[in-house]
Every structure is written in C-alpha cells, then in structure tokens.
Amino acid sequence: QVQLVQSGGGLVQPGGSLRLSCVASGFTQPVYAIGWFRQVSGKEREEVSCYYTGDGNTLYGDSVKGRFTISSDNAKNTVYLQMDNLKAEDTGVYYCAADPNYYCTGDGIHPYDYWGQGIQVTVSS
C-alpha cells in the first residue's frame, strides 16, 4: 500500500520560515515525482513545487520562486519543502502527492494518484 505521511507545519510570523516533510512508502519502483500543493482559503488548489527522485529535477510555482526550496533524503524516501520569507497569503493546507509516471518536466497536466494527509500552515502576526 502506497502511503505518504506528512509532518511539519504550524504557526509562523510573516517573514519566518517553516519546513514540511513528506515520507513515501510502499512504492514498487524507486523513482517517482513528489509534488507539493496547497489549498488557500478562497482559492483553487495550487501546485507549489515538484521534485523528481530520479535525477533531482525540480519545478516551482511562480508565487513561491525564490522563497521555497525543495530537497530530499533519498535514503529515507523523504522530500522536504523549506519555506522562507513566508507571507500571510501562504496560509493554507499543504499536501504532498506522488506520481510514479511523472518526472517534474513541466510537460503538461499529470495525475497524482497518492496524497498525504495535509498539514496546516498559518502565517500571521
């Protein structure tokens, strides 16, 4: 059974930092894409970033470029989302998701068949 378990999140002041983790297990292949999404109140779900475990290729959404950084510990099947210079508009529920057939190449719309449980991030003074 494929499973994604998230940790991190919480309350942080504007300009602060937070790191989210996503641990993947149960995959029958060693490489896959891990996407980070967020659901901001009153807005559509947004793809924040993507990380391909095969070669480390990454993509970032325009709203977070220069502020968020994705990294991994492949030995632990863990992907991290480091969020710096957080803004109030970053507040929302953050999800990680996995797609074994995507490579974070930005080549179109791809399904993410497996999702983490979601983590609340609140940026407020």
Secondary structure as UniProt FT lines:
FT   STRAND          3..7
FT   STRAND          10..12
FT   TURN            14..15
FT   STRAND          18..25
FT   STRAND          33..39
FT   TURN            41..42
FT   STRAND          46..52
FT   TURN            53..55
FT   STRAND          58..60
FT   TURN            62..67
FT   STRAND          68..73
FT   HELIX           74..76
FT   STRAND          78..83
FT   HELIX           88..90
FT   STRAND          92..99
FT   TURN            100..101
FT   STRAND          114..115
FT   STRAND          119..123
//
